[in-house]
Amino acid sequence: MTLSGSQYRQLSSALLSAFDVDGLRALARFELDIDLDAISAGDLEARVFLLIDHAQRSDRLTNLLMGAIRQNPTNAALRALVSGALDAAYSQKKTMRHGLMASGVV
């Protein structure tokens, strides 16, 4: 999965609203088995950016998003992001199924 610039910004904003540096460190370690300090340095914004980049490059964005919601299930920004991602996946699945049915494959 590759994020568009807008999606990257949304995920970054959600993570920034949900975690401080220690919380982000715990998210990276517990949910992705990553030492945040080994892949990033600097302020919280820089660390969030690099964590998203690392998750995207290692094809673990879903793990990052699901882990973030597990670590902070009451954060409205994370909940909205997950809800939007699920809606998009459902819509894509319906569109693909419709296309397959129209072509006689299904």
N, C-alpha and C positions, 0 to 999 in steps of 0.2 A: 504494500500500500504506500502510495506517495501522496503527501499532502500538498495542496495548493498553497499559495502564499496566505490566502485568507484563512484556510483551515489551520495552518501553522500558527498564525496570529491568534486564532480562537483558542487553540490548545494551550499556547503559551500564556494567554491571559487567564484561562481557567486554572492552570497550575500555579500561577503567581498568586491568584486569589485564595488558593486552597492550602498552600504550604509555605512555611518559612524554610530557611536553609536546613535546619535539622530534620524537619519533616520530609523535605525533598531527598535528603540523604537516606532516610529510613525507607522511603518509597523505592528509591533506586536499589537499595540493598535487599529489602524483603520481597519486592515484587519482580525485580529484574536480575537479581544477583549481580549487581554492578556496584563497584566502589565509586561513588560520585566524585570524590576527590581525585581519583585516578584519571577521570575523563574530563574534568572541568575545574576551573578556578574562577575567582572573581566574585562579583555580586550575584544576588539571587537571579536576576534577569539573565545574566550570562550563563549561569548554571542550568537554568530551565531550557534555554536555547540549545545548549550542547547536549543535554539529556534527550530532548526531542530528536535532535539530529542523530545521536547515537542509536536511539530506538528505531528511527526510520531506516538508517543504513543497515541495521541488523534484522530488519523485518519484524520488529517487536512493538510496533505502535499500538496494536490491540492490547498487548500485555501491559503497556504503559497506561493506557486509558482505563482498562479494567482494574488494574492495580491502584490507580489513583482514586477511583470511586470506592474501592474496598477500604483504602486508608482514610478517606474522608467522604463518607456517603451522604452527608448532609449539605455539602457545598453546592449551592444552586448552579454555579457556572459549570461545574463538572457534570451535574445531573442533566443540565440542558444539552451539553455537548454529547453525552452518551445517548440521550433521547434522540437527538438529531442524527447521530451516526446510525442508530438502529433504524430510524425511519428511512434514511437513505439506502441502507442495505436492503430493507424490505421492498422498497420501491424498485431498486435495481433488479432484485430477484423476480418481482412480478413482471417487469418489462422484458427480462430475458425469457421467462417462461412463455409470455405472450408471443414473443418473436419466434420461439421454437415451435409453438403450437401453430402459428400462422404458416410456418414453412413446412409443416407436416412432420417434423422430427419427433414431436411428442404427441 
